[in-house]
Amino acid sequence: MNKTGFSSITKILDRYELDETKQKRISREWQDYAYRLAVALDDTAHTAIYMKLVKDIPRDQIERAKSFVMDAGARSKGKMFMWKLKQIKEEEKEKTQDK
């Protein structure tokens, strides 16, 4: 910090690691969301799968599955996410059939 109490923008940005190789491929909001989801689930090897899911499945269902996995503290977050997402989709399907 300097005398005025503010840090330079360079020092602030140096605190964050930016993965420039991934960022070059991201041009839409849903792509960014999918990449962040893959990072949160420690599963960046399967980012393309998350991009497909985010594009096709309602965001609230994805958020519910993500929240469940984060609260559970699973070893394999990606697998648990896919399992929970399938379960949520089946629940939604049953709700629409009951109406």
N, C-alpha and C positions, 0 to 999 in steps of 0.2 A: 504494500500500500504506500501511496505517496502522502504528502502532507495534507492534502485535501480530503483524504479518507476514501478515495476512489482508486480502483485498480485499472490498469490499462486493459483494453479489450484483448490484446495479444495474450496477456497473462491469464485472463479468464478463459479464453478459448483453448489455451494450452492444457487446461485441466481436463478437457474432454477428448476422448479418443474417437476420431471419426474414421469409419471404415470406408474409404473413398472408392474402393473397388465395387462395393455393393451400391453405394449412393449414386454412381453414374448410371445404373440401370433403373433406378426408381424415378418415375416421372408422374405417377398418379398417387393420390392419397391412399387408396386401398393397397397399393404396393408397399408403401411405407408402413402401413399398419401391419401387413403380413410379415414384413421383415422384422418389425419390432416384436411381433408375436413369436416368431421363430427364435429370436434372441432371448426373450423371456422364458421360453420353454427349453432353452439350451439345445436347440435342434436346428441350427443354421444350415446343416447339410440337406435338409428337406424344405428349404424356403419355398421352392416352386409349388410344393403341395399346399402350403399355407396360403400362397397367393391364389391358388385355385379355390380353396375353401372360402377365403375372405370375399372373393368375387361372387361366389354362388350362394352362400349361406347368410341368412340375416345376422347382422352384427350382434344383436342381443344374445343369440344362441352361442356365438363364439365367445362373447364376454363371460357368459355363465360357465361355459366349460373351462375357460382360462382361470376364472376365479376359483373354481373347484380345485383345479390342479395346484394353483399357488397356495391355497389353504391346506391342501393335503401334504405338501412337501414330498412328493414322490421322487424316486430315483430316476425313473424314466418318464419325464414329464410329457414328452411327445406321445408316447403310447397311451398314457392315461388321458391326455387331452382328446385323442381320437376316440377312445372308448366312451368318455363322457359326452362328447359331441354326438356320437351315434345314439346314445341313450336319450339325450335331449331332443334330437330329431324325431325319435320314435314317440316320445311323449307328446310332442307337438302334433304329430300325425294322428295319434289317438284322440287328441282334443278336437281336431277338425272332423274326425269321423263320428264322434259322439254328438255333434251338433245337428 
